[in-house]
Amino acid sequence: MVKKTDKSSGLRRELPNLLDNQLAQLVKESAQQIWLAGMGAFAKAQEGRNKVFEALIKEGTSLQRKTQSAAEEKIGEVTDRMSAMAGDVTSKAGQHWDKLESIFEQRTAKAMNKLGVPTAKDVDALIERVDQLAAAVARLSKQAPVKTAAKAAAKAPAKTAAAKKSTPSTRRAAARKGGA
């Protein structure tokens, strides 16, 4: 069987290759032109490099100053905002901490009261009462009559007579007291 060759099918196969070759050629020519433009710019830069270089340095220095001052300004603004926010957060946290501390103190006092533990007010009242009693005892001891040696001697024989009437165990205890 004889096959008919179709010219259009061969053209379809070659068309992508042809387009690829043309595209490659265009890219190659563009790259060549870019290269030549770069070489020309380099040559111009070589000729006036000192002037261009100095101008670039001046522009760069000016730009650096502008950006640095703008950055410092922004940093200052952000720092102020952060400080204000930190102050707000600190005050709110302090308020919450105070509330928590108050609740803890109330609950602790309630629990200690149930257990019968005296409060600080109770202890202070007792201290004041003890001080009053100590002062009263001191006043009374200054008013008490002074015992003389004669009164002490008169009471001593009475104690020994009472000791003779007692049991042997009480006599031993009395002897120990008298001997000590």
Backbone hydrogen bonds, N-H to C=O, Kabsch-Sander energy under -0.5 kcal/mol:
donor,donor_aa,acceptor,acceptor_aa,energy
6,D,4,K,-0.5
7,K,5,T,-0.6
10,G,6,D,-1.1
11,L,7,K,-1.9
12,R,8,S,-1.7
13,R,9,S,-1.3
14,E,10,G,-1.7
15,L,11,L,-1.8
17,N,13,R,-0.6
18,L,14,E,-2.6
19,L,15,L,-2.7
20,D,16,P,-2.5
21,N,17,N,-2.3
22,Q,18,L,-2.2
23,L,19,L,-2.7
24,A,20,D,-2.5
25,Q,21,N,-2.3
26,L,22,Q,-2.4
27,V,23,L,-2.6
28,K,24,A,-2.3
29,E,25,Q,-2.3
30,S,26,L,-2.5
31,A,27,V,-2.5
32,Q,28,K,-2.0
33,Q,29,E,-2.2
34,I,30,S,-2.6
35,W,31,A,-2.5
36,L,32,Q,-2.4
37,A,33,Q,-2.5
38,G,34,I,-2.5
39,M,35,W,-2.4
40,G,36,L,-2.4
41,A,37,A,-2.5
42,F,38,G,-2.4
43,A,39,M,-2.4
44,K,40,G,-2.6
45,A,41,A,-2.6
46,Q,42,F,-2.2
47,E,43,A,-1.8
48,G,44,K,-2.4
49,R,46,Q,-0.5
52,V,48,G,-2.7
53,F,49,R,-3.2
54,E,50,N,-2.5
55,A,51,K,-2.3
56,L,52,V,-2.7
57,I,53,F,-2.3
58,K,54,E,-2.4
59,E,55,A,-2.5
60,G,56,L,-2.8
61,T,57,I,-2.7
62,S,58,K,-2.4
63,L,59,E,-2.7
64,Q,60,G,-2.5
65,R,61,T,-2.4
66,K,62,S,-2.3
67,T,63,L,-2.7
68,Q,64,Q,-2.6
69,S,65,R,-2.6
70,A,66,K,-2.3
71,A,67,T,-2.6
72,E,68,Q,-2.6
73,E,69,S,-2.2
74,K,70,A,-2.4
75,I,71,A,-2.7
76,G,72,E,-2.4
77,E,73,E,-2.2
78,V,74,K,-2.8
79,T,75,I,-2.7
80,D,76,G,-2.4
81,R,77,E,-2.4
82,M,78,V,-2.7
83,S,79,T,-2.5
84,A,80,D,-2.3
85,M,81,R,-2.5
86,A,82,M,-2.8
87,G,83,S,-2.3
88,D,84,A,-2.3
89,V,85,M,-2.7
90,T,86,A,-2.6
91,S,87,G,-2.5
92,K,88,D,-2.5
93,A,89,V,-2.6
94,G,90,T,-2.4
95,Q,91,S,-2.2
96,H,92,K,-2.3
97,W,93,A,-2.6
98,D,94,G,-2.5
99,K,95,Q,-2.1
100,L,96,H,-2.4
101,E,97,W,-2.7
102,S,98,D,-2.4
103,I,99,K,-2.4
104,F,100,L,-2.3
105,E,101,E,-2.6
106,Q,102,S,-2.5
107,R,103,I,-2.4
108,T,104,F,-2.5
109,A,105,E,-2.6
110,K,106,Q,-2.2
111,A,107,R,-2.3
112,M,108,T,-2.5
113,N,109,A,-2.2
114,K,110,K,-2.0
115,L,111,A,-1.5
116,G,112,M,-0.6
116,G,113,N,-0.9
117,V,112,M,-2.4
123,V,119,T,-2.2
124,D,120,A,-2.5
125,A,121,K,-2.4
126,L,122,D,-2.3
127,I,123,V,-2.5
128,E,124,D,-2.3
129,R,125,A,-2.2
130,V,126,L,-2.7
131,D,127,I,-2.3
132,Q,128,E,-2.0
133,L,129,R,-2.5
134,A,130,V,-2.6
135,A,131,D,-2.0
136,A,132,Q,-2.2
137,V,133,L,-2.6
138,A,134,A,-2.2
139,R,135,A,-2.1
140,L,136,A,-2.5
141,S,137,V,-2.6
142,K,138,A,-1.3
143,Q,139,R,-1.2
144,A,140,L,-1.3
152,A,148,T,-1.7
153,A,149,A,-2.1
154,A,150,A,-2.2
155,K,151,K,-1.5
156,A,152,A,-1.3
158,A,154,A,-0.7
159,K,155,K,-1.5
160,T,156,A,-1.9
161,A,157,P,-2.2
162,A,158,A,-1.7
163,A,159,K,-1.6
164,K,160,T,-1.5
165,K,161,A,-1.1
166,S,162,A,-0.6
166,S,163,A,-0.6
171,R,167,T,-2.0
172,R,168,P,-2.2
173,A,169,S,-1.8
174,A,170,T,-2.4
175,A,171,R,-2.7
176,R,172,R,-2.3
177,K,173,A,-2.0
178,G,174,A,-2.7
179,G,175,A,-2.9
180,A,176,R,-1.8
